[in-house]
């Protein structure tokens, strides 16, 4: 039973890693194509690297946390999102994010990937919480 659960966790992690990588490839290619000659204030490579790595870290760590502390996954997700936003501001504010005038393309170029990767994280955690719901209801019936 324990080995089956580890395999399920590993398969969920692999599934969401593949989704994140596919989203990266599609979004990055589309973003580069739509930008054309426009030079963004932030490096597109650094921007997407940050979102991909942070999303993978959040999904993997929350999947692993769900095996140990399943009732704390939602709180951990909220905390992880705030930490991600704080790190983003810390890392990219030194690149001129706050000092330079941002055009609409720059603003959308940051916000759209942020929200799309946030959506992937939220869907991963929502599906994890939905999987845990039957476990909670059966354990509460025993009391």
QUINORJO-V55076 format. One record per pair of residues at least 12 apart in sequence whose ideal C-beta (glycine too) atoms are under 10 Angstrom apart, sorted by sequence separation. I is the first residue (numbers start at 1). J is the second residue. If there is no record, write none. Layout:
<<I:J> <I:J>>
This chain:
<<32:44> <62:74> <65:77> <31:44> <32:45> <97:110> <62:76> <61:76> <62:77> <65:80> <28:44> <31:47> <32:48> <61:77> <28:45> <31:48> <58:76> <59:77> <62:80> <92:110> <28:47> <58:77> <61:80> <28:48> <27:48> <28:49> <58:79> <59:80> <58:80> <88:110> <25:48> <28:51> <57:80> <58:81> <24:48> <27:51> <28:52> <23:48> <24:49> <27:52> <55:80> <58:83> <54:80> <57:83> <58:84> <88:114> <24:51> <25:52> <54:81> <57:84> <23:51> <24:52> <23:52> <54:83> <55:84> <85:114> <54:84> <84:114> <20:51> <21:52> <24:55> <54:85> <20:52> <23:55> <24:56> <20:53> <51:84> <54:87> <84:117> <85:118> <50:84> <54:88> <84:118> <17:52> <20:55> <21:56> <19:55> <20:56> <50:87> <51:88> <81:118> <84:121> <17:55> <20:58> <50:88> <16:55> <17:56> <20:59> <16:56> <19:59> <81:121> <47:88> <50:91> <80:121> <81:122> <16:58> <17:59> <50:92> <13:56> <16:59> <17:60> <15:59> <16:60> <47:91> <77:121> <81:125> <46:91> <47:92> <77:122> <80:125> <13:59> <16:62> <46:92> <12:59> <13:60> <16:63> <77:124> <78:125> <12:60> <47:95> <77:125> <13:62> <42:91> <43:92> <46:95> <76:125> <77:126> <13:63> <42:92> <9:60> <12:63> <13:64> <41:92> <74:125> <77:128> <43:95> <73:125> <74:126> <77:129> <10:63> <42:95> <9:63> <12:66> <41:95> <42:96> <74:128> <8:63> <9:64> <41:96> <42:97> <73:128> <74:129> <41:97> <73:129> <9:66> <9:67> <41:99> <42:100> <55:113> <59:117> <70:128> <71:129> <74:132> <8:67> <41:100> <51:110> <58:117> <62:121> <66:125> <70:129> <73:132> <41:101> <42:102> <54:114> <58:118> <6:67> <41:102> <52:113> <55:116> <56:117> <59:120> <63:124> <70:131> <71:132> <5:67> <40:102> <41:103> <47:109> <51:113> <55:117> <58:120> <59:121> <62:124> <63:125> <66:128> <70:132> <40:103> <47:110> <50:113> <51:114> <54:117> <55:118> <58:121> <62:125> <65:128> <66:129> <41:105> <42:106> <50:114> <54:118> <56:120> <59:123> <60:124> <2:67> <38:103> <40:105> <41:106> <44:109> <48:113> <51:116> <52:117> <55:120> <56:121> <59:124> <63:128> <66:131> <70:135> <71:136> <39:105> <40:106> <41:107> <47:113> <51:117> <55:121> <58:124> <59:125> <62:128> <66:132> <70:136> <38:105> <39:106> <42:109> <47:114> <50:117> <51:118> <54:121> <58:125> <62:129> <38:106> <41:109> <42:110> <36:105> <40:109> <41:110> <44:113> <48:117> <51:120> <55:124> <59:128> <35:105> <40:110> <34:105> <35:106> <38:109> <34:108> <35:109> <34:109> <31:108> <31:109> <31:112> <30:112> <31:113> <27:112> <28:113> <27:113> <24:113> <27:116> <23:113> <26:116> <27:117> <24:116> <23:116> <24:117> <23:117> <23:119> <20:117> <23:120> <22:120> <20:120> <19:120> <20:121> <16:120> <19:123> <20:124> <16:121> <19:124> <16:123> <16:124> <15:124> <16:125> <13:124> <16:127> <12:124> <15:127> <16:128> <12:127> <12:128> <9:128> <12:131> <8:131>>
